[in-house]
Amino acid sequence: MEGQPAEVPLKVCPHCSVASRTDAETCPSCGKPYARGGLRLRWSWWLAIPIVAAAFLIGYFGISQLFDDDGSEPGLITREEAQSTPSELSRPEVEERLGEPAQVITPQGTGTTCLFYSVSDEDDTLWQFCFMGERQVSSSSVPG
């Protein structure tokens, strides 16, 4: 037995499943190596990285836009904005110009609706715009 050549091992290719008796490091059938590399990332994994990063960024900035669309509180205006709002504007026009009011009050039996905006440059001051139907009837500063 000492003088006889060692028997060539039988190897099964992990790629094409062909069994061959060979000492070669590559499969004679498909040409791919018998040994599998340790941690080999395929190109498809490299494509996933920017997709995941883009999804994270879109999600983060999209959600932040839902909770903070312009960086200001709703119903917060300056005195100058309130005073420069024309008295002939209807309620929808005032809301479009100044944004969503901080508070809306409709006293029963009066037929009026008042929109209240916090005045940002004066502490504890509100500005009210009152409407009868859609027509503006008053606009003034009130203590908050």
C-alpha positions as CSV (number, residue, x, y, z in Angstrom):
1,M,0.0,0.0,0.0
2,E,2.9,2.3,0.6
3,G,3.9,2.2,-3.0
4,Q,0.5,2.7,-4.5
5,P,-0.6,6.2,-5.5
6,A,-3.3,7.7,-3.3
7,E,-6.8,7.5,-4.7
8,V,-8.1,10.7,-6.2
9,P,-11.0,12.1,-4.1
10,L,-14.5,12.3,-5.3
11,K,-15.7,15.9,-5.3
12,V,-19.3,17.1,-5.8
13,C,-19.6,20.6,-7.3
14,P,-21.8,22.9,-5.2
15,H,-22.8,24.8,-8.3
16,C,-23.7,22.1,-10.9
17,S,-23.8,19.0,-8.7
18,V,-21.6,17.0,-10.9
19,A,-19.4,14.4,-9.1
20,S,-15.8,14.1,-10.3
21,R,-12.6,12.4,-9.2
22,T,-10.2,15.2,-9.4
23,D,-7.4,17.0,-7.5
24,A,-8.3,20.3,-9.3
25,E,-9.6,23.3,-7.3
26,T,-12.2,24.0,-10.1
27,C,-15.0,21.8,-11.4
28,P,-14.1,20.3,-14.8
29,S,-17.8,20.5,-15.8
30,C,-18.7,24.1,-15.1
31,G,-15.3,25.7,-14.3
32,K,-16.4,27.2,-10.9
33,P,-14.3,26.6,-7.8
34,Y,-15.2,23.8,-5.4
35,A,-14.5,25.8,-2.3
36,R,-17.1,28.4,-1.4
37,G,-15.7,31.7,-0.3
38,G,-16.4,32.8,3.3
39,L,-18.6,35.9,3.3
40,R,-19.1,36.9,-0.3
41,L,-21.6,39.6,-1.0
42,R,-23.3,39.4,-4.3
43,W,-23.9,42.5,-6.4
44,S,-27.6,42.4,-5.6
45,W,-26.8,43.2,-1.9
46,W,-24.8,46.3,-3.0
47,L,-28.0,47.5,-4.8
48,A,-30.0,47.1,-1.7
49,I,-27.9,49.5,0.4
50,P,-28.8,52.7,-1.5
51,I,-32.4,51.6,-1.7
52,V,-32.6,51.1,2.1
53,A,-30.9,54.4,2.7
54,A,-33.2,56.2,0.3
55,A,-36.3,54.7,2.0
56,F,-35.0,55.7,5.4
57,L,-34.4,59.3,4.2
58,I,-37.8,59.6,2.5
59,G,-39.5,58.2,5.5
60,Y,-37.7,60.4,8.0
61,F,-38.2,63.7,6.1
62,G,-41.7,62.7,5.0
63,I,-42.8,62.1,8.6
64,S,-41.2,65.3,9.8
65,Q,-43.2,67.2,7.2
66,L,-46.4,65.8,8.6
67,F,-45.7,67.1,12.0
68,D,-43.8,70.3,11.2
69,D,-44.9,71.6,7.8
70,D,-43.5,75.1,8.0
71,G,-41.8,75.3,11.4
72,S,-44.4,77.6,13.0
73,E,-47.3,76.9,15.4
74,P,-50.8,76.9,13.9
75,G,-52.6,80.2,14.4
76,L,-49.5,82.2,15.1
77,I,-49.2,85.5,13.3
78,T,-47.5,88.9,13.8
79,R,-49.3,92.1,14.6
80,E,-48.3,93.5,11.2
81,E,-49.9,90.5,9.4
82,A,-53.1,91.0,11.4
83,Q,-53.3,94.7,10.8
84,S,-52.5,94.3,7.0
85,T,-55.4,91.8,6.5
86,P,-58.1,93.7,4.5
87,S,-61.5,93.9,6.1
88,E,-63.2,92.9,2.8
89,L,-61.7,89.4,2.9
90,S,-64.1,86.5,3.5
91,R,-63.5,83.8,6.1
92,P,-61.9,81.3,3.6
93,E,-59.7,84.1,2.2
94,V,-58.5,85.0,5.7
95,E,-57.8,81.4,6.6
96,E,-55.9,81.0,3.3
97,R,-53.9,84.1,3.9
98,L,-53.1,83.5,7.6
99,G,-53.3,79.7,7.9
100,E,-55.3,77.7,10.3
101,P,-56.6,79.7,13.4
102,A,-55.5,78.8,16.9
103,Q,-59.2,78.8,18.0
104,V,-62.6,79.1,16.4
105,I,-65.6,80.3,18.5
106,T,-69.2,80.4,17.4
107,P,-71.4,82.0,20.1
108,Q,-74.9,80.6,20.1
109,G,-77.7,82.8,18.8
110,T,-75.3,85.5,17.4
111,G,-74.8,84.1,13.9
112,T,-71.2,85.1,14.1
113,T,-68.0,83.0,14.0
114,C,-64.7,84.4,15.4
115,L,-61.3,83.1,14.4
116,F,-58.6,83.7,17.0
117,Y,-54.8,83.9,16.1
118,S,-52.0,84.2,18.6
119,V,-49.9,87.3,18.1
120,S,-46.3,86.2,18.1
121,D,-44.6,89.5,18.8
122,E,-46.9,90.3,21.8
123,D,-47.2,88.0,24.8
124,D,-50.8,87.1,25.9
125,T,-52.4,88.8,22.9
126,L,-54.9,87.3,20.4
127,W,-56.2,88.8,17.2
128,Q,-59.8,88.1,16.4
129,F,-61.5,88.1,13.0
130,C,-65.3,87.9,13.4
131,F,-67.6,86.9,10.5
132,M,-71.3,86.9,9.9
133,G,-71.7,84.1,7.4
134,E,-68.7,84.6,5.2
135,R,-68.5,88.4,5.5
136,Q,-66.0,89.9,7.9
137,V,-67.6,92.2,10.5
138,S,-64.7,93.0,12.8
139,S,-61.0,92.6,13.3
140,S,-59.3,93.6,16.5
141,S,-56.7,92.8,19.2
142,V,-57.9,91.2,22.4
143,P,-56.1,90.2,25.6
144,G,-55.3,86.5,25.7
